[in-house]
Amino acid sequence: MSKKRSAAVFTEILQYDFDDIFGDNGPSFTSQSISNDTRRTNERRHGLDVPSPMKKKAKTNHFFAEFGNDFEYAFEDLTAPPPIAASARPVKSRAKRYLSSDATLKQFVPVVDEYLAEFLRLEGKGFVAREWCPACPKKKRVANPEYRCIDCFSPDVLCSGCCVARHKTHPLDRIEFWNGEFFERVSLKSLGLRIQMGHTGFETCDSPQPGHTDFTVVHSNGIHAVAVDFCGCENAHMAGTTREQTLRMSWFPATDLEPQTCATFRVVELFHILTLQGKVTTYDFYSGLEKLTDNAGLLKLKDRYKSFMRIMREWRHLVMVKRGGVGNDGKRKVAQTMPGELGPDCPGCPRPKVNIPDDWESATEEQRFLYILYIAIDACFRLKRRLVSSEKKDPSLGPGWSFFTEDAPYREYLLGVTDQKEMSTCSGLAALDYANTKFSRGYGSTGVGLGVCARHEFVQKSGAADLQKGERYANMDYIFASLMRHHDARLFKFISYDICCQWSKHLIGRLKKLPARIRLTLVIALVRFLIPKLHIYGHKIQCQLYFSLNYTPGSARTDGEGIERPWANIGPVATSTREMGPGSRQDTLNDHWSHWNWQKLVGLGALLKKRLLTAIPERNFQAESLATFTSNQMEHVPQWKAAVEAFEADSTKPNPYEIPKSGASEHDVRLECAQEEAADQVAGIPAIHNVSPSAFILAGLDLEEQQRQIKIEVLTRRDQSTKQSAELVEKRTKLSRYIARFRALQIAYTPAALQALADRPAPSPDKEEEAARVENVPLFLPSALTEDQRATGCNRGVVGIETRLRDAQCRSALDEIRNLLHVKSRFRTYKGGNKLRSFGEKYVAAWEAKRRLVGEANVGWRRLNPKKDLRCMESEDDAAQRSKRKVRGKKRSVGQGATEEERREGVQEGQRGKGHASEGRRTVSWIWMGVDSSSPGTSEAILTGLRAEWAKAWARTRRWTEEVTLLKEEMRRVPVALRWKAEWWRERREVEEFAGYHAEGARAYASRQAALMERIAVRFELMWEGLRELEEVQSASAEAEGQQDEEERDDDEENWVAAESEGEGGIEGEDEEGSIGEGDDEGDDED
């Protein structure tokens, strides 16, 4: 059924399905019949089975839909307007929607009474109740059987003797006794069952030795008190010690001598996987077992919580040692395990003599990037540890054997590095600002430093260590050198670190001072230091240009943010490890990272496939866009290309991605003022307030900017949603608080402003409400005062400071206006229009303020008429009219070629206010492509912008091309590495030092591990069949797009939000006290 409603501008189609009309009842019909005695008429209602209705189409706002996906802008890049051919980009298929009519749960509601009846039926003897025990011999049957097992599949009610006999091989099942009215719990021990160790369930021992009278076993179905006999007969030497006898029955003893408590292997395995996957704590799990045993608290259970914790710690250690192959090395004891030996290697990273060709060093210049080792390091301050216990009381069971580096030499080194100062010359590096002042009182460790492979996020062996007082160079240097000793020194290395711009300075010298066991001689020609793509926006412009993964040859599509994802995964464990001793904490984190690496390994098949199916069409798309751009700017491209190649060969050459500034910026003036105030302080000139004069003026300018933004928001959002209205109220409330604080500063610096505020005339009644809004409240900065007021009611210096800052505002606002005016009609229509208006108003306000301060003749900037002057640069150039016609044609072709899905996504992006593409995915705007650079009227500024845009477009195309090639290489090397590992296990099948059952078990385990590696390799190859030769991907064939359960490695914004939601806050995470940790970044991932 459909219904249409028309209006002057908008057309909306309303569609209804059966659920909309009938609700939960659904359509039905009734039938009538006469009863058998002909006295009554029976009426019966019949429901109709209605198929799932057609899915509703999302309603489209045609005002935004006409622009399609053109509303995509690069992150903080106002010179990056809409792409030229949005219709060419592959479209993600939408996830299947499950409507309420498809829900099986509705079918449960009519039969809930039947389920409930069966639940109650199981409370009694039910259909299995018999007069005689069904398991007794016919001639010796026991009458009225009263015992049943709730764990056995058979629900028979048996006599006590048969129940005990049947459970000799199931001694930990739960038994219930029928007391005449209901079933109640009893133990097999009370029925006389004794568990014989050292023999199979079908054998008896001639001389059983009773175990402890309070022997307790923790099992997956509860906590059991049992009676145990150990073997003491002539075969006792074969049965082994009491410890060995319990282990051979798959019971793990809590103590080595005369065990009194055991946990079954099954319950330990269950908890192990639950804590690794769900981060379940030992306390919660054990408490759950207690509730499963007695949820009413009527039984007096033995407390075996500490015993279970000890068992789990030993189990984790043994499993890691076993999986590391140490048990199959008969020539060494476990204590002789080497540093990092238990940490698995990443099969996707290059490893000479394992998964890359023998002649890899002679690879061509174009292919050399295939053998780059990508490493990312970072620190997390959520992983604190309180100052409890000690290494002596709580040592690690495997010190330095897997992910944590050896603790003793590490701490010994740190004791000798006490005066290292981490000085930052880059704004936004709070990690360094707090490196020597990080709160550490009461903590044995303030966090953990870690290294991972940046491509596949495998935690590196020997790549973790505790931090004692912030993220100091000494800690991170040692961690970096420790993990690098496990990699071939000849490999080219890309090192990603969020403070690489500072940390890399003098790194070579610091590494040479490390202890000999990890001392690293780093060949600077084989190393490139980079900053992750999201974190780089907290750095200066120079860092963003020189340390960018987007502009670095060989980086492919590596984002560098992979280090944050292990932090998100380990975050829930932090509350538990915070209270642990040093050894148990390290063992626990090692265990969780081992599981993380295993999950990464088994997920490589789907991950690499999805990445490749994404990269191929994106590479082709970017290549087409670059070709169009190049063809339109052919005259300058050779020169631009040469500039890029020269910069890549020698970073001291001019950076082709950089657009030079036109003068001192607001940040430059702010720095100058801060330096002048510091000089005054050194000279002994007293300050009248703890807030400096420049900080006071800057606060006022910031409030002025906030007022301007709120005004624009009110103007452009007349029909606001409830959420938008609430956000506006919050912004106004916040601004009101800030203005109140600013008034307190005005008392010290500009008392005349407060008098001017008190003397201002009251607004007319019709404008009283508007004048009271916080965005319309006058701030009365010095420029808003009269000359007499400034002379008598302003502190010295503030007028000059505002004059300099207003001059910088005019300059920066004019630069932004020039950039925005490169964008034509559609950019100005919506998002670009708002930004253009904002910068225009900022320029006008700054110009007026400076005029009042120094007089119009001394302003030095032209007056701006927004209505007349805010127009595109080419609009008066006759030679550019042809370019305008080309642009309009391209706009029409894009609008016609865009699919409905793309239009809908464009509308949604615009409504969210995040309609930008990342640097790696955006395309060159038609604005840049359409500019006729050969025209005599083309300015140098436009040519500089065109050069930067072309360089970025070429970099994007090359990075995607590298990504495709690298992914295919990774698909080749992963199965090779897995088969190498399979062969490694086969070589450990036969152990000469072992004999008998020990040798048989070692052989079986090695064979099983080898077969597992082979099967994973085969599975990956079948999954990737034909992909390594693939050069084109149709949008419909990108099947990996629909695999929602796989991690979204190519959608880095979603991954970052996920990491942030775990408490990492972007970089360092949230401190225990609730404050945001160092370097907390905001914004979207630039990938």
Secondary structure, 3 states (H helix, E strand, C coil): CEEEEECCCCEEEEECCHHHHHCCCCCEEEEEEECCCCCCEEEEEEECCCCCCCCCCCCCCHHHHCCHHHCCCCCCCCCCCCECCHHHCCCCCCCCCCCHHHCCHHHHHHHHHHHHHHHHHCCCCHHHCCCECCCCCHHHCCECCCEEECCCCCCCEECHHHHHHHCCCCCCCCEEEECCCCEEEECCCCCCCCEECCCCCCCCCCCCEECCCCCEEEECCEEEECCEEECCCCCHHHHCCHHHHHHHCCEEECCCCCCCEEEEHHHHHHHHHHHHHHCCCHHHHHHHHHHHHCCCCCCCCCCCHHHHHHHHHHHHHHHHHHHCCHHHCCCCCHHHCCCCCCCCCCCCCCCECCCECCCHHHCCCCCHHHHEEEEEEEEECCCCEECCCCCCCCCCCCCCCCCECCHHHHHHHHHCCCCCCCCCCCCCCHHHHCCCCCCCCCEEECEEEEEEECCCCCEEEEEEEEECCCCCHHHHHHHHHHHHCCCCCCCEEEEEECCHHHHCCCHHHHHHCCCCCCCCCCCHHHEEEEECCCHHHHCCHHHHHHCECCCCCCCCCCCCHHHHHHHHHHHHHHHHHCCCCHHHHHHHHHHHHHHHHHHHHHCHHHHHHHHHHHHHHHHHHHHHHHHHHHHHCCCCHHHHHHHHHHHHHCCCCCCCCCCCCCCCCHHHHHHHHHHHHHHHHHCCCCCCCCCCHHHHHHHHHHHHHHHHHHHHHHHHCCCCCHHHHHHHHHHHHHHHHHHHHHHHHHHHHCHHHHHHHHHCCCCCHHHHHHHHCHHHCCCCCHHHCCHHHHHHHCCCCHHHHHHHHHHHHHHHHHHHHHHHCCCCHHHHHCHHHHHHHHHHHHHHHHHHHHHHHHCHHHCCCCCCCHHHHCCCHHHHCHHHHHHHHHHHHHHHHHHHHCCHHHHHHHHHHHHHCCCCCCCCCCCCEHHHHHCCCCCCCCCHHHHHHHHHHHHHHHHHHHHHHHHHHHHHHHHHHHHHHHHHHHHHHHCCCCCCCCCHHHHHHHHHHHHHHHHHHHHHHHHHHHHCCCHHHCCCCCHHHCHHHHCCCCCCCCCHHHHHHHHHHHHHCCCCCECCCCCECCCCCCCCCCC
